[in-house]
């Protein structure tokens, strides 16, 4: 049974079009280690390896482990709605939105 973190890693990997082998190569982790993170319950990630996986996937460790935004109370109601909708999108759509925001920020 996949854990929430394992599901997020798997979804992000597939959204990037990476196989287990490709993510292993890009992150410097073994294929079996990534498979275990995606499929074992509970996963036991190393902080360093999880950081390298997040970097290879173009995301953050916080996203992979599902850390909630700490300052949600400070957000406007419409921003809370946006983040709730954003969090429910598949990783590929989230990545597209991040790229759009990066273009506006330049």
PASE-422033 format. One record per atom (N, C-alpha, C): x, y, z. Coordinates in steps of 0.1 Angstrom, whole numbers, plus 5000, padded with zeros to 4 digits. Last residue first. Layout:
// residues N
XYZ;...
This chain:
// residues 106
510153734862;511353784856;511253934852;507653654870;508553704880;509753774874;506453524849;505953664853;506853734863;507853284849;507953374837;507453514841;507053174873;508453214871;508553304860;504353124867;504653224877;506153274876;504752914849;504053044845;504353154854;505952724865;506652784853;506052914849;503752664882;505052724887;505852784876;501952554863;501652684870;502852744876;503352324857;503052424846;502752554853;503352194881;504652234875;504452344865;500652144884;501352224894;502652274888;500351964863;499652094862;500252184873;501951754873;502251814860;501651944859;500651674898;501951744898;502351804884;497151764898;498251664896;499551744894;495751964924;496051944910;497151834909;495352034951;494651914945;494951884931;496852254955;497252134961;496552014956;495252444941;496552414936;497052274942;493052464959;492852414945;494152364939;494452564981;493652444982;493452384969;495452804970;496352704974;495652564976;492952944965;493852914954;494852794958;491852964991;491152884981;492052844969;493853135001;493653005007;492852904997;493353354986;494653284984;494553144990;490853434995;490953394981;492253324978;491453515022;490653395019;490753345004;495053575026;493653625023;492753505020;497153445052;496653455038;495253505037;497853385077;498053525072;497553545058;497353125081;496453215088;496653355083;499453005068;498153005061;497253105068;502152965073;501553095075;500253105068;503052705066;503052745080;502252875082;501652465045;502152605046;501952655060;502552125054;501552235051;502252365052;504451885038;504451975049;503452095045;504751655022;503351705025;503351805036;507051555012;506551495025;505251555029;507251694988;507251554988;506651495001;507251964997;506151914988;506051764989;509651965012;508351995018;507151945010;511551924992;511251815002;509951835009;510452044961;511052064974;510751944982;511251994926;510352034936;511152044949;512551854905;512151994904;511152044914;513451604908;512051614903;511651764902;515951644918;515851584905;514451594899;515251754943;515951834933;515751774919;514051524955;513251654952;513951734942;516351364956;515151324948;514351444945;517951514973;518451494960;517251444950;516351504996;516651624990;517151614976;516351225001;515151284998;515351424991;519051205008;518551134996;517251194992;519151355032;520051395020;519551325007;517351225048;517151365045;517951405032;516150905040;517250985044;517051125040;512950765047;513850835038;515050895046;511250515050;512250565059;513250645051;507650465047;508950485041;509950535051;505950205066;506250345063;507550355056;505650085034;504850155045;505350115058;506850115001;506950065015;506150145025;506750264977;505850154979;505850094993;508550484974;507250484967;506250384972;510750394987;510050514992;508650524986;511350164972;510950144986;510250274991;512150284948;510950194948;510450184962;514450414957;513250494952;511950414952;515950194962;515650284973;514450374969;516150064937;515449994948;515050094959;517750254923;516350224919;515550164930;519650474945;519450344938;517950334934;520550814937;519950704946;519850574938;521051024921;522150954927;521750854938;519151144906;519151174920;520351114927;519351044880;519351184882;519551224897;519150764885;520350824879;520450974882;516550744895;517750694903;519050764898;515150834874;515150914886;516350874895;515650624856;516050764853;516150854865;514550404869;515950404866;516450554863;511850464871;512650454883;514150464880;511350714845;511250584850;512050574863;509751034841;510950954845;510550814849;507851224836;508151124825;509351034828;507051394854;508251434847;508651334836;504951244864;504651374857;505851424849;506351044876;505551014864;505251144856;507351184898;508251114889;507551084875;505051274910;505951364905;506951304895;503951024918;503151114909;504151214902;505950924935;505550844923;504850944913;505851114955;507051094948;506751024934;503151084964;503651214958;504951194950;503250824973;502350854962;502750994955;504950844994;505250764983;504450794971;503451015011;504651065005;505150974993;501150845016;501050975009;502351025003;502150505006;501950605016;501650735009;500650224991;501450344989;501150435001;500849885000;500050005000;500950125000;
